[in-house]
Amino acid sequence: MNLSLPSPEAVQTLGLSEAEARQWLALQDRAAFAERYFSDRAGTPWRVRDYQRDSLNSQAARKVHCDGRDVGKTTEIEAIACWAMVACPDSEMLIATQTENQLFPLMNRIARRFENTAAFAPSLVEMKRSPSWYFRFSNGFVLWGRIAGPRGTNFQGMHVDWQIVDEAQEMTDTAWGELYQALNGGGRRWVYGVPNGLRNTFYRMSQMPDAEQYNWPSTINPDFDTEKERELAHLYGGRNTPGYRHRVLGQHGAPLHAVFSLDEYLQCVEEGLEFEDITLREGEAFEAPVHVDPGDYYLGCDLGYARDPSEFVVYRNAAPYLENVLRVHLEGVNYARQQEVIASLDRAYDFRGIGIDAGNSGRAVAHQLMALGEEWCQKIQAFEFGGTMELQPLSDGRMVRRRVKEFMTELLQRRMHEGTLRFPALADRESQYAAHTYAVGTSGQIVYEKGNDHLIDADRCAVLRHYRDQLEEAVATCPGIGLAGF
């Protein structure tokens, strides 16, 4: 594939007429191409923003975008894919992301553009959405869309001329290793990401002097105003916080660390696991599963309401495994209704233990349920994420105190490393585990970054409640072990 802009003389040596040569050279202006064929959701012709033009028309073999959110990266990728379909016959392009949550909206948007644009649709010969995205065109151009998969296995065996990597900050180092091998000699690799504080491959690529570098902060968007800035500053806890610097300013900021190994998480994902995923909104009826297999079940709950969703997760104890069999995602559901949902789930599963995040109104919901009777008092434990807990005493009688959130996170990490957690293939959970980070405070304490981690918090509650139940059982069998309370 030709990576340099051809001169008029070079084009004319191909035997094209002067008019055809002008048409070909005009095609090299990708910004003009997008303006000609693209329109927004209202049907208005799309107009390139001034800061987008150089990046769209780049001839770089290596290009790295280190940007904030909502600056037009997705539109650029869409435009490049459509342009390559016309201008790069007999070549192959791969659009890659780490997770399905990241890939599907992008590829679905590109698919609609191919199908609904009169100038593009006749050239589309074949399209597949599963097991991966695949488009083949009459001029021999092929477009792939794939997620990395465990340790980048989905990139193995690929040989493409152009790679576009979106949400590159979440691509694992092992996935990058496979991706590097999948690019043909002389091919292009364009990378788009939003910093997350990790000093990973994306970070190192954004420091490479031989790659064309871009930094588009969210503030560059013409629609960004003081009200939006105030809202985002409130969301991320201030303008100097890691979240604001990463997602708004597109800057790496101070180093952060990944809480979980995404490779280990993916090794715990079991495609055929029996699982039900339910979304419940305010005013909707809820029915718990009817036919539940006998067993020991545990419920983990992270309660939100106005701004944040709530997440309920049910795990079955299939020793040595804990298997996630149900997830209930609640949006805008008031706390009284959430209490009813928990009671309904208990009637179906007869939980051995229920763990509830005591933040927000979690403790109030826990107390309301415990007021229903002794059985509920035995089942429910409300966990103060910011508090401390005592573990069983050491052999010399000394007590060990641990921060609750750190310990429950360690339980998840330990089980993932051992492979004793079984997760369904759930895109929401994968994206949360991939993005979860922490910093080390001045006194050595772990500070978890605020963000979308509601499913993780529900998982934390479930595994800690299971741990407590197993410890209580061990104490009952062997009283000499000792059990310390919260």
C-alpha positions in Angstrom: 0.0 0.0 0.0 1.4 3.4 -1.0 2.0 5.5 2.1 3.0 8.7 0.4 0.9 11.3 -1.4 1.4 10.8 -5.2 2.5 13.7 -7.4 0.4 14.7 -10.5 3.2 13.3 -12.7 3.2 10.0 -10.8 -0.6 9.6 -11.1 -0.5 10.4 -14.8 2.1 7.7 -15.5 -0.6 5.2 -14.5 -2.3 6.1 -17.8 -5.1 8.2 -16.3 -6.5 11.2 -18.1 -6.0 14.6 -16.7 -9.6 14.6 -15.3 -9.1 11.2 -13.7 -5.7 12.3 -12.3 -7.4 15.3 -10.7 -10.2 13.1 -9.3 -7.6 10.7 -7.8 -5.6 13.5 -6.2 -8.8 15.1 -4.8 -9.5 11.7 -3.2 -6.3 12.1 -1.2 -7.9 14.9 0.8 -9.7 12.7 3.4 -11.2 15.7 5.2 -12.9 16.8 1.9 -13.9 13.2 1.3 -15.6 13.0 4.7 -17.4 16.3 4.2 -18.7 15.1 0.8 -20.2 11.8 2.1 -20.8 12.2 5.8 -23.8 13.8 7.6 -24.7 14.0 11.2 -27.7 12.4 12.9 -30.0 15.2 11.8 -28.9 14.8 8.2 -26.8 17.9 8.1 -23.6 17.6 6.1 -20.7 17.0 8.4 -18.0 19.7 8.6 -14.5 19.0 9.7 -13.2 21.0 12.6 -10.0 22.9 12.1 -8.0 20.9 14.6 -9.1 17.6 12.9 -7.9 18.4 9.4 -4.1 17.7 9.8 -4.8 14.4 11.5 -7.4 13.2 8.9 -5.0 14.0 6.1 -1.9 12.6 7.8 0.4 10.4 5.7 2.3 9.1 8.8 3.1 5.5 9.1 2.8 5.8 12.9 0.4 8.1 14.6 -0.6 8.3 18.2 -3.6 10.3 19.6 -3.5 11.0 23.3 -6.8 12.8 23.8 -9.6 13.7 26.1 -13.2 12.4 25.6 -15.6 13.7 23.1 -13.2 15.3 20.6 -14.1 13.4 17.4 -11.8 10.4 17.5 -14.6 8.0 16.5 -15.6 10.1 13.6 -12.0 10.2 12.3 -11.7 6.4 12.5 -15.1 6.1 10.7 -13.9 8.5 8.0 -10.6 6.7 7.5 -12.3 3.3 7.2 -14.6 4.7 4.5 -11.9 6.5 2.7 -9.6 3.4 2.7 -12.5 1.4 1.2 -12.4 3.6 -1.8 -8.7 4.6 -2.0 -6.9 1.4 -0.9 -8.1 -1.5 -3.2 -6.6 -4.9 -2.6 -5.5 -4.1 0.9 -6.6 -5.0 4.4 -7.3 -2.9 7.5 -7.9 -4.0 11.1 -9.8 -1.9 13.7 -8.8 -3.3 17.1 -9.9 -2.7 20.7 -9.3 -4.6 23.9 -13.0 -5.2 24.8 -16.3 -5.8 23.0 -17.9 -2.8 24.8 -15.4 -0.6 22.9 -15.5 -2.3 19.5 -19.3 -2.8 19.0 -20.5 0.8 18.9 -17.6 1.8 16.6 -18.0 -1.1 14.1 -21.8 -0.8 14.2 -21.5 2.8 13.3 -19.2 2.0 10.4 -21.5 -0.8 9.2 -24.5 1.6 9.1 -22.3 4.1 7.1 -21.4 1.4 4.5 -25.0 0.2 4.2 -26.8 3.6 4.2 -24.5 5.7 2.0 -25.6 5.4 -1.6 -22.0 5.8 -2.9 -20.7 3.0 -0.7 -23.4 0.3 -0.5 -23.0 -1.1 -4.1 -19.4 -1.9 -3.4 -20.1 -4.0 -0.2 -19.9 -7.6 -1.3 -19.9 -9.4 2.1 -20.4 -8.4 5.7 -20.2 -10.5 8.9 -20.7 -9.5 12.5 -19.7 -12.8 14.1 -17.4 -14.2 15.3 -15.7 -11.0 14.4 -16.5 -8.0 12.1 -15.6 -8.6 8.5 -16.3 -6.4 5.4 -15.3 -7.3 1.8 -15.7 -4.9 -1.1 -15.7 -5.3 -4.8 -12.3 -3.6 -5.3 -10.6 -6.2 -3.0 -10.5 -4.0 0.1 -11.1 -5.9 3.4 -11.9 -4.4 6.8 -11.7 -6.4 10.0 -12.9 -5.5 13.4 -11.6 -7.6 16.3 -11.2 -7.5 20.1 -7.9 -8.7 21.5 -9.2 -11.8 23.3 -7.1 -13.5 26.0 -3.5 -12.5 25.6 -4.2 -11.1 22.1 -5.1 -14.5 20.6 -7.6 -12.9 18.2 -4.8 -11.1 16.4 -2.8 -14.3 15.7 -2.6 -15.2 12.0 -3.6 -11.8 10.8 -1.6 -9.9 8.2 -3.0 -6.4 7.4 -1.7 -3.3 5.8 -3.3 -0.8 8.2 -4.0 -1.1 11.9 -6.3 1.3 13.8 -6.3 0.8 17.6 -9.1 2.5 19.6 -9.1 2.9 23.4 -5.5 1.9 23.2 -4.8 2.7 26.8 -6.6 -0.5 27.8 -4.8 -2.8 25.4 -2.7 -5.3 27.4 1.0 -5.6 26.7 0.5 -9.3 25.6 -2.1 -8.1 23.2 0.2 -5.5 21.8 2.8 -8.2 21.2 0.4 -10.1 18.9 -0.8 -6.9 17.3 2.7 -5.9 16.3 3.2 -9.2 14.5 0.0 -8.7 12.5 1.1 -5.7 10.5 2.7 -6.2 7.1 6.0 -4.5 6.3 5.5 -0.9 5.3 2.0 -0.8 6.8 0.4 2.0 8.9 -0.4 1.8 12.6 -2.6 4.6 14.0 -3.4 4.6 17.7 -6.1 6.4 19.6 -6.4 6.5 23.4 -7.4 8.4 26.5 -4.7 8.3 29.2 -5.4 6.3 32.3 -2.2 6.8 34.3 -0.7 3.4 33.5 2.8 3.4 32.2 2.0 0.8 29.6 2.6 0.3 25.9 0.2 3.1 25.0 2.1 5.5 27.3 5.4 4.5 25.7 4.0 4.9 22.2 2.9 8.4 23.1 6.5 9.2 23.9 8.0 7.9 20.6 9.7 10.7 18.6 9.3 8.8 15.3 5.5 8.7 15.6 3.2 11.6 14.7 1.8 12.8 18.0 -1.6 14.5 18.7 -3.2 15.8 22.0 -6.8 16.9 21.7 -8.2 17.9 25.1 -12.0 17.9 25.5 -11.9 21.6 25.9 -11.0 21.9 22.1 -14.5 20.7 21.2 -16.6 23.8 20.1 -19.5 22.6 22.2 -17.4 22.5 25.4 -18.4 25.4 27.7 -18.0 26.5 31.3 -21.1 24.5 32.4 -19.6 21.3 30.9 -16.3 22.1 32.5 -17.9 22.6 35.9 -19.9 19.4 35.6 -16.8 17.3 34.7 -14.7 18.9 37.5 -17.5 17.9 39.9 -17.7 14.4 38.5 -13.9 13.8 38.8 -13.5 15.6 42.1 -11.6 18.7 40.8 -9.6 20.0 37.9 -6.3 18.6 39.3 -7.5 15.1 39.9 -6.2 12.2 37.8 -9.7 11.6 36.3 -10.0 15.2 35.0 -6.4 15.2 33.7 -6.9 11.9 31.9 -10.4 12.1 30.5 -10.7 15.9 29.9 -7.2 17.1 29.3 -5.8 14.0 27.6 -2.7 14.1 29.8 -0.9 11.1 31.4 -0.5 12.9 34.7 1.0 11.1 37.7 1.6 7.4 37.4 -1.2 5.0 38.3 -1.3 1.2 38.6 -3.7 -1.4 37.3 -5.7 -3.0 40.1 -6.3 -6.3 38.1 -4.5 -8.3 35.5 -6.8 -8.2 32.5 -5.1 -11.4 31.2 -6.0 -13.2 34.4 -9.5 -11.8 34.3 -10.0 -13.1 30.7 -8.7 -16.6 31.8 -11.6 -16.7 34.3 -14.2 -15.9 31.6 -16.2 -19.0 30.5 -18.2 -18.6 27.4 -20.7 -21.4 28.1 -21.4 -20.5 31.7 -25.1 -20.5 32.6 -25.9 -16.9 33.3 -28.8 -14.4 33.2 -28.3 -10.7 32.7 -31.2 -8.5 33.8 -31.7 -4.7 33.4 -34.4 -3.1 35.6 -35.6 0.5 35.4 -37.9 2.5 37.7 -41.5 1.4 37.3 -40.7 -1.9 35.6 -41.8 -5.2 37.0 -39.2 -7.6 38.3 -39.3 -11.4 38.4 -36.6 -13.4 40.0 -35.5 -16.7 38.3 -38.0 -19.5 38.9 -36.0 -22.7 38.4 -32.9 -22.4 40.5 -30.5 -25.4 40.9 -29.9 -26.4 44.5 -26.7 -25.0 46.0 -25.1 -22.3 48.1 -25.6 -18.8 46.7 -24.2 -15.4 47.7 -25.4 -12.0 46.7 -23.2 -8.9 46.4 -24.8 -5.4 46.1 -23.5 -2.0 45.2 -26.4 0.5 45.6 -26.8 3.7 43.7 -29.8 5.7 42.7 -29.8 9.2 41.3 -26.5 9.4 39.4 -25.1 5.9 39.6 -26.7 2.6 38.7 -27.0 -0.3 41.2 -25.5 -3.7 40.6 -26.6 -7.0 42.2 -24.5 -10.1 41.4 -25.3 -13.7 42.5 -22.5 -16.3 42.8 -22.9 -20.0 43.3 -20.4 -21.9 45.4 -19.1 -24.7 43.2 -15.9 -25.4 45.2 -13.2 -24.6 44.5 -15.0 -22.1 42.1 -17.3 -19.2 42.7 -19.5 -18.9 39.6 -21.4 -15.7 38.7 -24.9 -16.9 37.6 -26.9 -13.7 37.7 -26.5 -9.9 37.3 -29.2 -7.4 37.9 -28.4 -3.9 36.6 -30.7 -1.3 38.1 -31.1 2.3 36.7 -33.0 5.0 38.6 -34.6 2.4 41.0 -35.4 3.8 44.4 -34.1 2.2 47.6 -37.4 0.8 48.7 -37.8 -1.0 45.4 -34.2 -2.2 45.6 -35.0 -3.7 49.0 -37.9 -5.5 47.4 -35.7 -6.9 44.6 -33.2 -8.3 47.2 -36.1 -10.0 49.0 -37.4 -11.4 45.8 -33.9 -12.8 44.9 -33.6 -14.3 48.3 -36.9 -16.2 47.8 -35.5 -17.7 44.7 -31.9 -18.4 45.8 -32.2 -18.7 49.7 -28.8 -17.0 50.0 -26.3 -18.2 52.5 -24.9 -14.7 52.7 -25.6 -11.2 51.4 -22.9 -8.5 51.2 -23.9 -4.9 50.8 -21.8 -1.8 50.2 -22.6 0.4 53.2 -22.0 3.6 51.3 -24.8 5.9 50.1 -28.0 4.3 51.5 -26.6 0.8 51.5 -26.5 0.5 55.3 -30.1 1.8 55.5 -31.3 -0.9 53.1 -29.4 -3.5 55.0 -31.0 -2.4 58.3 -34.4 -2.4 56.8 -34.0 -6.0 55.7 -32.4 -7.1 59.0 -35.5 -5.7 60.8 -37.5 -8.4 59.0 -36.2 -11.1 61.3 -33.3 -13.1 62.7 -32.7 -15.0 59.5 -32.0 -11.7 57.6 -29.6 -10.7 60.4 -27.6 -13.9 59.9 -27.4 -13.4 56.1 -26.6 -9.7 55.7 -23.4 -8.0 56.3 -22.9 -4.3 55.4 -19.3 -3.5 54.5 -17.8 0.0 55.1 -15.4 0.2 52.1 -13.4 3.0 53.8 -13.2 1.2 57.1 -10.9 -1.4 58.6 -11.5 -5.0 59.6 -9.8 -7.6 61.9 -8.8 -10.9 60.5 -8.3 -14.1 62.5 -5.6 -13.7 65.1 -2.0 -14.8 64.5 -0.6 -17.8 66.3 0.8 -15.5 69.0 -2.6 -14.0 69.6 -1.9 -10.7 67.9 -4.7 -9.2 65.8 -4.3 -8.2 62.2 -6.2 -5.2 60.9 -6.8 -4.6 57.2 -8.5 -1.9 55.2 -11.8 -3.4 54.0 -11.7 -2.3 50.3 -8.0 -3.4 50.0 -8.8 -6.8 51.5 -11.9 -7.5 49.4 -9.9 -6.4 46.3 -7.1 -8.8 47.3 -9.7 -11.6 47.5 -10.7 -11.0 44.0 -7.1 -10.7 42.8 -6.2 -14.0 44.6 -9.1 -15.9 43.1 -8.4 -14.6 39.6 -4.8 -15.6 39.9 -5.8 -19.1 41.1 -8.5 -19.3 38.4 -11.2 -20.1 41.0 -13.6 -17.4 39.8 -15.9 -18.1 36.8 -17.2 -15.1 35.0 -19.6 -15.1 32.0 -18.6 -13.2 28.9 -20.0 -9.8 30.1 -18.7 -6.7 28.3 -19.6 -4.3 31.1 -17.6 -6.2 33.6 -14.6 -6.6 31.3 -14.4 -2.9 30.6 -14.6 -2.0 34.3 -11.9 -4.5 35.3 -9.7 -3.3 32.4 -9.9 0.4 33.4 -9.7 0.1 37.2 -6.6 1.8 38.6 -5.1 3.0 41.9 -2.4 5.3 43.2 -0.2 5.0 46.3 -0.8 7.8 48.8 1.9 9.7 50.7 1.6 7.4 53.7 1.6 4.3 51.5 -2.1 3.7 51.4 -3.8 2.5 48.3 -6.2 5.1 46.7 -8.6 3.7 44.1 -9.5 6.0 41.3 -13.1 7.1 41.1 -14.9 5.8 38.1 -17.3 3.2 36.7 -16.6 0.3 39.1 -20.1 -0.6 40.3 -19.9 -4.2 39.1 -16.5 -4.6 40.7 -17.9 -3.3 44.0 -20.7 -5.8 43.8 -18.2 -8.5 43.1 -16.1 -7.3 46.1 -19.1 -7.6 48.4 -20.0 -11.1 47.1 -16.5 -12.6 47.5 -16.0 -11.0 51.0 -19.3 -12.3 52.2 -18.4 -15.8 50.9 -15.1 -15.5 52.7 -16.8 -14.5 55.9 -19.2 -17.4 55.6 -16.4 -19.9 55.0 -14.5 -18.5 58.0 -17.6 -18.7 60.2 -18.1 -22.3 59.1 -14.4 -23.1 59.9 -14.8 -21.6 63.4 -17.9 -23.6 64.1 -16.0 -26.8 63.1 -12.8 -25.8 64.9 -13.5 -23.2 67.6 -9.8 -22.8 68.3 -9.4 -20.8 65.1 -11.1 -17.7 66.5 -13.2 -15.2 64.6 -12.7 -11.5 64.8 -15.6 -9.2 63.9 -15.8 -5.9 62.0 
